[in-house]
């Protein structure tokens, strides 16, 4: 028997298992500047169109009873510094996770979907999917914890703007530097004079407090004699140990035969029947216009 599936928004490469999309997902803009960085969160601006694409991806997942990788493309080529690169990487990771979350919201099990960011030669739509079969040894992407494994928590500062959580954002003088989680100017960094500084934009010359220990017993002190009042306490807060808690099923990318037959059809259909007691094995063939034809060899 023959099954025929055609799609409006995706195209399936039956040989590689790569599922491409006809248009990029549109995202809310995020600002990165010297004095302010938006939180690198990911939200769609065209959610209805995204769902139309993902519903077609879901039909493939259900048809093959397979896993699926969400692959967001790393397209940037220039960065200002290591902090900018880390911000961009976190933004792309969050976009991959956001697409995965949407698939889960639409009914796919969390354990069936992996996500990753990958450098590609041609960016195209900025994303593709990969069909992963569960039978012969290829492991789908196991998403470990995203983001930093710790943050700093500052409290008690006489300047309230310095209180709050700080995220790692690169290195300075061989040690991790930090910026306030709201993306503002408040930062913590190490300097060549072996002091840690609470300052603006990683500039010790614009520091408010300093200390030889980041989060030890030594007390932070004001950098200027005219500054009096409360001084901050810094604590290191562990977020995760970097070990994934997701399942580790052994899987492989789907391998299917390829032929260029059939005409373009709109919509998505699947038809066919089996007699009682027959088994079936799918072999897919790539057609034109996003059509995927699948033949089943039956055994009584």
KAWOBEL-V903563 format. One record per residue. N is the residue number from 1. RES is the residue in one letter. SS is DSSP state (A for helix, B for strand, O for the rest). PSI is psi in degrees with one decimal (* if undefined). NEAR is the number of other C-alpha atoms within 8 Angstrom. Layout:
N,RES,SS,PSI,NEAR + N,RES,SS,PSI,NEAR
//
This chain:
1,X,O,156.1,9 + 2,X,B,136.1,9 + 3,X,B,139.5,12 + 4,X,B,124.1,11 + 5,X,B,133.0,11 + 6,X,B,150.6,14 + 7,X,O,152.1,14 + 8,X,O,-26.2,7 + 9,X,O,-11.6,11 + 10,X,B,158.6,13 + 11,X,B,135.8,12 + 12,X,B,122.4,11 + 13,X,O,104.1,9 + 14,X,O,-21.6,14 + 15,X,O,-46.6,9 + 16,X,O,-19.2,8 + 17,X,O,9.6,13 + 18,X,B,131.9,11 + 19,X,B,112.3,12 + 20,X,B,159.3,10 + 21,X,B,153.7,12 + 22,X,O,-12.8,8 + 23,X,O,148.9,6 + 24,X,O,154.1,9 + 25,X,O,138.4,10 + 26,X,O,135.7,7 + 27,X,B,150.9,9 + 28,X,O,139.9,8 + 29,X,O,146.2,4 + 30,X,O,137.7,9 + 31,X,O,134.6,7 + 32,X,B,119.9,8 + 33,X,O,176.7,6 + 34,X,O,-41.8,7 + 35,X,O,-12.4,7 + 36,X,O,135.0,10 + 37,X,B,124.8,12 + 38,X,O,151.7,9 + 39,X,O,128.6,8 + 40,X,O,56.1,10 + 41,X,O,165.7,8 + 42,X,O,119.6,10 + 43,X,O,139.6,8 + 44,X,B,148.4,10 + 45,X,O,-13.8,7 + 46,X,O,56.3,9 + 47,X,A,-37.8,7 + 48,X,A,-41.8,6 + 49,X,A,-40.1,7 + 50,X,A,-43.3,10 + 51,X,A,-35.2,9 + 52,X,A,-42.2,9 + 53,X,A,-46.9,11 + 54,X,A,-30.7,9 + 55,X,A,-33.6,9 + 56,X,A,-38.1,11 + 57,X,A,-40.2,9 + 58,X,A,-36.8,10 + 59,X,A,-38.1,8 + 60,X,A,-44.4,9 + 61,X,A,-45.6,12 + 62,X,A,-37.9,8 + 63,X,A,-47.2,7 + 64,X,A,-12.2,7 + 65,X,O,53.9,8 + 66,X,O,175.7,12 + 67,X,B,169.0,13 + 68,X,B,135.3,13 + 69,X,B,133.8,14 + 70,X,B,122.2,15 + 71,X,B,109.3,13 + 72,X,B,136.7,15 + 73,X,B,134.8,12 + 74,X,B,106.9,11 + 75,X,O,-11.7,8 + 76,X,O,147.9,5 + 77,X,O,-19.3,4 + 78,X,O,140.5,4 + 79,X,O,156.1,8 + 80,X,O,-43.4,7 + 81,X,O,-174.7,6 + 82,X,A,-29.5,10 + 83,X,A,-41.1,10 + 84,X,A,-42.6,10 + 85,X,A,-44.3,10 + 86,X,A,-38.8,10 + 87,X,A,-43.9,10 + 88,X,A,-42.9,9 + 89,X,A,-40.5,8 + 90,X,A,-37.7,11 + 91,X,A,-45.3,11 + 92,X,A,-39.7,11 + 93,X,A,-43.2,12 + 94,X,A,-34.1,11 + 95,X,A,-42.5,12 + 96,X,A,-43.2,14 + 97,X,A,-34.3,9 + 98,X,A,-40.2,10 + 99,X,A,-42.3,9 + 100,X,A,-45.9,13 + 101,X,A,-37.0,9 + 102,X,A,-38.7,9 + 103,X,A,-41.0,11 + 104,X,A,-41.5,10 + 105,X,A,-29.2,7 + 106,X,O,2.0,7 + 107,X,O,-3.8,6 + 108,X,O,141.9,10 + 109,X,O,141.1,7 + 110,X,A,-35.8,8 + 111,X,A,-10.8,7 + 112,X,A,-8.5,9 + 113,X,B,129.1,12 + 114,X,B,165.7,14 + 115,X,B,146.0,14 + 116,X,B,166.6,12 + 117,X,B,137.8,11 + 118,X,B,136.6,8 + 119,X,B,129.7,7 + 120,X,O,153.6,8 + 121,X,O,-42.8,4 + 122,X,O,118.4,4 + 123,X,O,-41.6,10 + 124,X,O,-123.2,6 + 125,X,O,-4.5,10 + 126,X,O,1.8,11 + 127,X,B,148.8,14 + 128,X,B,172.5,13 + 129,X,B,157.1,11 + 130,X,B,125.9,12 + 131,X,B,128.2,14 + 132,X,B,115.4,16 + 133,X,B,154.9,14 + 134,X,O,14.7,12 + 135,X,O,-29.1,7 + 136,X,O,28.7,8 + 137,X,O,-10.9,8 + 138,X,O,131.4,11 + 139,X,O,128.0,11 + 140,X,O,165.6,13 + 141,X,O,121.8,8 + 142,X,O,109.0,11 + 143,X,O,111.9,10 + 144,X,O,-178.8,9 + 145,X,O,134.5,8 + 146,X,O,150.8,7 + 147,X,O,-176.1,5 + 148,X,O,156.7,8 + 149,X,O,-3.1,9 + 150,X,B,163.6,11 + 151,X,B,167.0,13 + 152,X,B,143.3,11 + 153,X,B,119.1,12 + 154,X,B,131.7,14 + 155,X,B,157.1,10 + 156,X,O,1.8,10 + 157,X,O,140.1,12 + 158,X,O,-23.6,9 + 159,X,O,107.7,6 + 160,X,A,-27.2,7 + 161,X,A,-19.9,6 + 162,X,A,-10.0,11 + 163,X,O,150.5,12 + 164,X,B,-165.3,10 + 165,X,B,145.0,10 + 166,X,B,134.5,14 + 167,X,B,144.9,12 + 168,X,B,143.5,11 + 169,X,B,41.8,12 + 170,X,B,-157.4,10 + 171,X,B,152.5,10 + 172,X,B,125.7,10 + 173,X,O,37.7,7 + 174,X,O,3.5,5 + 175,X,B,157.5,8 + 176,X,B,137.1,11 + 177,X,B,162.0,14 + 178,X,B,150.3,12 + 179,X,B,146.9,15 + 180,X,B,140.0,14 + 181,X,O,-19.6,10 + 182,X,O,-0.2,7 + 183,X,O,19.3,10 + 184,X,O,-169.7,10 + 185,X,O,-17.9,11 + 186,X,B,125.8,12 + 187,X,B,165.9,14 + 188,X,B,128.7,13 + 189,X,B,162.2,15 + 190,X,B,147.6,13 + 191,X,O,166.7,11 + 192,X,O,-20.8,6 + 193,X,O,10.2,4 + 194,X,O,26.0,7 + 195,X,O,147.6,11 + 196,X,B,141.7,13 + 197,X,B,137.4,14 + 198,X,B,113.9,14 + 199,X,B,-172.5,16 + 200,X,B,126.6,11 + 201,X,O,40.8,10 + 202,X,O,32.2,9 + 203,X,B,100.8,8 + 204,X,B,-26.1,11 + 205,X,B,-16.4,5 + 206,X,B,39.1,7 + 207,X,B,152.7,12 + 208,X,B,-37.7,10 + 209,X,B,159.2,12 + 210,X,B,159.0,13 + 211,X,B,148.9,12 + 212,X,O,-20.6,8 + 213,X,O,135.9,9 + 214,X,O,-50.2,7 + 215,X,O,51.9,8 + 216,X,O,-155.0,6 + 217,X,O,-24.6,5 + 218,X,O,140.7,7 + 219,X,O,138.7,8 + 220,X,O,145.0,10 + 221,X,B,150.5,8 + 222,X,B,146.1,11 + 223,X,O,-13.5,9 + 224,X,O,140.2,6 + 225,X,O,-21.5,6 + 226,X,O,-3.2,4 + 227,X,O,120.1,7 + 228,X,O,173.0,7 + 229,X,O,-159.5,5 + 230,X,O,147.1,7 + 231,X,O,153.0,12 + 232,X,O,158.9,11 + 233,X,B,133.8,11 + 234,X,B,130.6,10 + 235,X,B,144.9,8 + 236,X,B,124.5,9 + 237,X,B,116.9,8 + 238,X,B,130.6,8 + 239,X,O,-42.3,8 + 240,X,O,168.6,8 + 241,X,O,6.5,6 + 242,X,O,3.0,7 + 243,X,O,129.2,7 + 244,X,O,142.4,8 + 245,X,O,6.3,5 + 246,X,O,164.8,8 + 247,X,O,162.2,6 + 248,X,O,50.8,6 + 249,X,O,142.4,7 + 250,X,O,124.5,11 + 251,X,O,173.0,13 + 252,X,B,157.0,13 + 253,X,B,139.4,11 + 254,X,O,133.0,10 + 255,X,O,124.3,8 + 256,X,O,157.3,9 + 257,X,O,157.8,9 + 258,X,O,131.0,9 + 259,X,O,157.6,7 + 260,X,O,80.6,8 + 261,X,O,159.7,8 + 262,X,O,157.3,8 + 263,X,O,161.1,8 + 264,X,O,138.6,10 + 265,X,O,149.5,8 + 266,X,O,160.3,7 + 267,X,O,-165.9,7 + 268,X,O,124.4,7 + 269,X,O,155.1,8 + 270,X,O,126.1,7 + 271,X,O,159.3,7 + 272,X,O,163.6,7 + 273,X,O,159.2,5 + 274,X,O,144.8,8 + 275,X,O,158.6,5 + 276,X,O,135.4,4 + 277,X,O,-3.8,5 + 278,X,O,145.6,9 + 279,X,B,164.4,9 + 280,X,B,147.4,8 + 281,X,B,122.6,7 + 282,X,B,139.2,8 + 283,X,B,119.4,9 + 284,X,B,148.1,12 + 285,X,B,133.3,14 + 286,X,B,126.4,15 + 287,X,O,-175.0,14 + 288,X,O,159.4,10 + 289,X,O,29.2,10 + 290,X,O,9.4,14 + 291,X,B,135.2,16 + 292,X,B,117.4,13 + 293,X,B,136.4,13 + 294,X,B,124.4,12 + 295,X,B,143.6,10 + 296,X,B,122.5,11 + 297,X,B,122.4,9 + 298,X,B,143.3,10 + 299,X,B,126.6,6 + 300,X,O,*,5
//
